[in-house]
Amino acid sequence: MNKRKLYIGLVILIVLSSVTSNLFSQTVKAGVDRNKIFIGEQIRLKLAIQGGRAGLKWFSFPDSLNHFEIVKRGKIDTVLNGSSTDYYQVITITSFDSGRWQFPSLFASGISQPTPPIAIDVLPVDVSKMEDYNDIKDIEEVKQENDPLIIGIIAAITLLSLFILYWLFIKKRKVFVGRRPAKGSLSPLDWALAELNKLKGQNLSTPAEVKKYYSSLTDITRTFFNRQLQQQSLQQTTDEWMMTLQPLSVDNETKTSFFQVLRLADTVKFAKYLPHSRDNETSVEIIKTMLQKVSLLHSPIHSNYQPNPA
């Protein structure tokens, strides 16, 4: 009788040891193919559970978390590894916020060990290595003096600057208003394509002409979205506008290229960067593609898109 009890106890001990060994042999891993990207670029996040068991519940997390957007979730692959099974999944992610962000730790049901957090740098459009790139210099402080002559000169310059800015604003506003089509004459898409075609083939020989070219490019694009989707695109900053455009159901490749053109336009206007002439033509074509897809997918007939409130 004692031998029988000893035998049963030994069997139970072996089974428990096997279960415990199986439980603690499970390991989770996570990694990315690169830790630095430009805004809108995609990276591959690979998740793995080695030594998994039947009935395993996979990692669960939303489509947007901590400045990252999930672009595509690959299927979960399984690989037999002796008496256990290894599980793998590749997820494509991106980010539209520049900065250093951490993709957080993830937990799988029944496994206490989380994946390690992953630090990823999201960079703006890279122009630092371009030949014509001129970095923005810090403002130099000028020592203040109480000389009346200097104060008078500063006051005169200030008034003159205000007058010039006012004149430029009125002129630009007239040009901008004059560019907008009469109500009911053209669709937003037809008008925008006609204006973009006017930009093609221009001889941009000076920095001022290049800057005006990209200013016109963004003005036309903002006006299209304002008329097509009733967005507040004319008043928003580029970052605010990109966040507003992010939910549009346009394919990610087109949307990413479009966002990169917006960043390039800002760089030209504010950092005195002169792109290659072929980039100017390419930018127009990228804008056209984006507008055509938005017009098709988000027209009043084909979409339930709700414009932002004023």
Summary of the structure (lengths in Angstrom):
residues: 310
radius of gyration: 29.1
end to end distance: 85.7
largest distance: 114.8
contacts: 770
relative contact order: 0.10
helix: 45%
strand: 18%
